[in-house]
Structure formats: C-alpha cells, structure tokens
C-alpha cells in the first residue's frame, strides 16, 4: 500500500485531523452538510419534475392522440421542469414529445407553446417511482438532518 493514499491514511490523527488542517469533527460536519444539501436538492428535483409528470398523468396524456401541451396541463410556467426536460435524455425517453428541433449550440430540444407531451404505458410505473413528489416529506428530511447533526455532535465529543 505505497503511494499517496497510504500517506494520507497514516497522517490522520484523531485529535489533530488530517495533517493538522482539520479535525474528525469538522469532517463529520462536512459530511452532514453534504448529505442534507443533497436531500434538499433531491426533494426540489422530485417536487418540480414530479408536478410536471403528475400533471401529465392527471390529464390522461398516455398516447400520441391524447398528448397535451404545457398550457393544457397547467405547466407553462414550470420553467425548471421545461429546462430539465429539454436537456435530459433519460426524461425525453420516458416522456415523449413531438418536438424535433434542437438548438445547434447546446443540443437542447426547442420546446414552445405548441409542443405536446405524453407518457407511454410502459413508462408509467418508472416515472411514478422516480418523480413522485409525495414520496418525500420535508418533515422527514428535517428529522433526518437533526439526527445527522446529533451524530456529528457525538463524534465531536468522542474525538
């Protein structure tokens, strides 16, 4: 185990931290903040995209004939979902639209007020599990954040 990783591992001192530049406590707090920030990002992502997906479900847009525009499903102002859709290849495979033009510079789909969207039957369950905004609750995230903060405090006292 020669090399840089071995040097880093052998230089860790529980009391002084990594090379005296930080402590295990500060590393645990950084971990807690990173996890909590990622939870809020995931919550926001599921909430915004989930509203778009659920609006398509509620409108019954399940085929090319029943496809709906953003205005028809009340999502014309959901700019975050529109931007995410225009650049996400995965989302474009799961939610079908009739837009074929792409911006030559960015490669993003050009979505306008006439673009129609629908969800094929075989993708419904996957989309429900991926973007269900009801699956995440802000209360559970706050409780989780408090539990992680308590963990970081305990690590601080132990070290």
Secondary structure, DSSP 8 states (H G I E B T S, - for coil): --SHHHHHHHHEETTTEETTS--HHHHHHHHHHHHHHHHHHHHHHHHHHHHHHHHHHHHT--SSTT-EETTTTT-TT-HHHHHHHHH-HHHHHHEEE----B-TTT--B---TT-EEEE-GGGHHHHHHHH-GGG--HHHHHHHHHHHHHHHHHHHHH-
